[in-house]
Amino acid sequence: MKNFVPPPFKPDLLIRGGHLQTLASLRAPGQQIAPDANHVVELPDGDAIVLHENAAVDGGAVDAGARRSVVLFHGLSGCHGSPYMIRLAGRFVQLGWTVYRVDMRGCGAARDLSRGLSHAGRSEDVLAALDFVARRDPSAQLAAAGVSLGGNQLLRLAGRIGAGLDARPEWFDRLERIAVVAPPIDLVRCSENMERLSRRLYNYYFIRTLFERIAPAVREREPFQKIASLGRPKTLLELDDRLTAPLSGFEGALAYYRQCGATHVTASNPVKTLVLAAKDDPIVPADCFTNAHWPEQTRVLLTATGGHAGFVGRRRSHWMDDCLIAWLNRL
């Protein structure tokens, strides 16, 4: 993967440092993109995810044999309507890709279809989405991209399949490339970082956003009722220990973190992979990536700046999008 030369990243001169880069990434995209079709994919436990499909623009693909589908997975507080999901979908369809933006369980259009929560270890939900797309067009080439939490879920799935921990789907060889941005692959390390006083605003943002979208079916469950009686958690560690872990079958936050971080299986990932992260990411420390073991077919790009899935370039351009497209469009 050493022959991949990414486009140069020239950060916006007015958006300096990890915090500003992170905040700038949250601004709304200039143009919305409505899905051509929505697909509800039921999961084995009765919950569901939703895939929002946008067909390739006519003339983008060379011929029928060149059909390509890309599946996009959002982050912790995201959904199919997140700015980066909309931007990427719009650009990929213009290049001849059919795009599927996934709402993970409890998120976006899937909010009222689940009694469980999406979390870092939901690689089986990623598998369900990819399986649906692969079966929908058995001859199309496949690619996938995940941002933040969605990136960890995607990496975890590929690594577990490569390690033989999960069954290898019959279509897996068609998944030719994946890309992940700022994935929290070492959840213990990320949690330690988020406990710092300087990260309290990020904790507040994530907790407020997550609580606003918790579905009625989740609010009825005992762990949420306990939170309601004790008061809202102040950190993500408290939230995961009091809500995410008990709702998802883990003994506590630490058990959840240790079992669900992708760092344990990154070395086993057989898929050509791009990992994009920044040294000044305020949420996912850079040593998560420098301390991990990566196979030869994985390319890790660790930039000096860019924040958490920010990478805002000159004239408010989005280098992250350029980089992901340059990588995945090599199919």
C-alpha positions, -999 to +999 in steps of 0.1 A: +000+000+000+031+022+000+024+033-036-008+052-025+000+089-026-028+109-009-037+144-021-017+170-001-035+184+030-032+221+034-052+231+065-074+262+065-053+291+078-082+303+100-090+268+114-059+259+134-055+231+159-074+200+167-103+217+186-112+241+158-108+214+131-132+192+151-158+219+155-156+230+119-163+195+107-198+197+123-211+225+101-239+215+077-231+206+041-241+230+014-265+207-004-287+179+010-291+146-009-323+127-006-321+089-008-336+071-038-347+042-016-347+032+021-342-004+032-350-017+067-326-046+076-338-067+105-312-080+129-312-115+146-322-100+179-353-082+166-337-048+163-332-032+129-309-008+109-318+013+079-299+017+047-304+048+026-296+041-010-285+066-037-281+051-072-250+060-093-254+089-116-258+078-152-225+078-170-204+075-139-197+038-143-180+026-174-201-005-180-223-031-162-192-050-151-179-019-134-208-015-110-195-005-075-213-001-042-200+017-012-214+014+023-209+043+048-210+040+086-214+070+109-200+079+142-213+079+178-237+108+175-242+106+138-267+092+113-273+091+076-278+129+076-245+138+092-226+163+072-198+139+062-223+112+052-241+136+029-209+150+014-194+116+007-227+102-008-230+132-031-195+128-044-195+090-048-227+089-068-212+114-092-183+090-097-206+061-106-210+044-072-242+033-057-241+046-021-257+031+010-257+054+041-264+032+072-284+043+102-271+020+130-296+007+156-312+035+175-299+062+151-317+083+125-344+064+108-336+034+129-343+052+162-377+036+169-368+002+155-345-010+183-345-017+220-307-018+220-280+008+214-253+010+188-218+007+203-182+001+193-186-037+192-216-039+169-195-054+141-224-078+135-245-049+125-219-038+100-219-074+087-257-073+083-255-041+062-227-054+040-245-087+035-276-069+024-257-048-002-237-078-014-268-098-020-287-069-035-262-067-064-242-100-065-219-087-093-210-053-079-176-045-064-178-036-027-162-010-006-169+005+028-160+035+049-165+043+086-161+075+106-151+074+143-172+047+160-183+034+127-147+030+117-140+009+148-170-013+140-158-018+104-122-025+114-133-049+141-154-069+116-126-072+090-101-082+117-124-107+134-131-124+100-094-124+092-086-139+126-113-166+121-133-153+150-163-147+128-174-167+098-161-155+064-191-145+042-192-159+007-190-123-007-161-112+015-135-113-013-156-087-031-150-063-003-119-050-020-111-018+000-122-001+032-114+032+048-117+044+083-114+079+099-104+085+135-116+051+147-114+047+186-096+014+183-083+015+219-114+023+239-096+021+272-070+047+261-098+069+246-118+067+278-087+078+298-083+107+275-120+117+277-118+118+315-095+148+314-109+181+326-101+197+292-125+172+275-156+181+296-172+200+267-169+170+244-184+148+271-213+172+275-219+174+237-219+136+232-241+129+262-266+156+254-268+145+217-272+108+227-299+115+253-319+136+229-323+107+205-328+077+229-358+059+217-389+053+239-383+015+238-348+021+254-362+046+279-385+019+292-357-004+301-343-007+336-308+007+331-322+039+316-348+042+345-319+040+369-301+068+351-332+089+351-334+085+389-298+093+396-293+121+372-276+123+338-240+110+336-213+137+333-187+117+313-188+090+286-173+066+310-202+071+334-227+067+305-211+035+292-209+020+327-245+029+336-262+025+303-243+012+273-227-018+291-258-031+310-281-026+280-256-045+258-247-074+280-213-063+294-204-063+331-193-027+330-176+000+309-142-015+313-153-050+301-171-033+272-140-013+263-117-043+265-139-065+243-149-040+216-118-021+206-106-031+172-069-028+182-070-065+192-076-077+157-061-050+134-032-072+126-055-099+112-074-076+088-070-090+052-087-062+034-068-033+018-074-006+043-068+031+047-067+045+083-069+083+085-062+101+118-047+133+132-021+138+159-041+166+174-074+147+176-089+157+209-109+125+212-088+096+199-051+099+209-025+094+182-008+066+202-038+044+196-025+041+161+013+042+167+009+014+193-013-008+172-001-037+149-010-032+113-007-056+084+011-048+051-021-041+033-032-014+057-020+022+051-020+045+081-020+082+075-014+102+107-014+139+099+000+167+121-034+184+123-070+177+114-088+172+147-114+145+151-126+137+116-121+173+106-094+178+081-108+211+068-085+225+041-081+258+024-113+275+012-132+252+036-125+222+015-128+187+029-095+168+026-110+138+044-134+133+015-107+137-011-085+112+006-112+085+011-124+089-025-088+087-038-083+054-019-117+037-026-119+049-062-088+027-070-111-003-074 
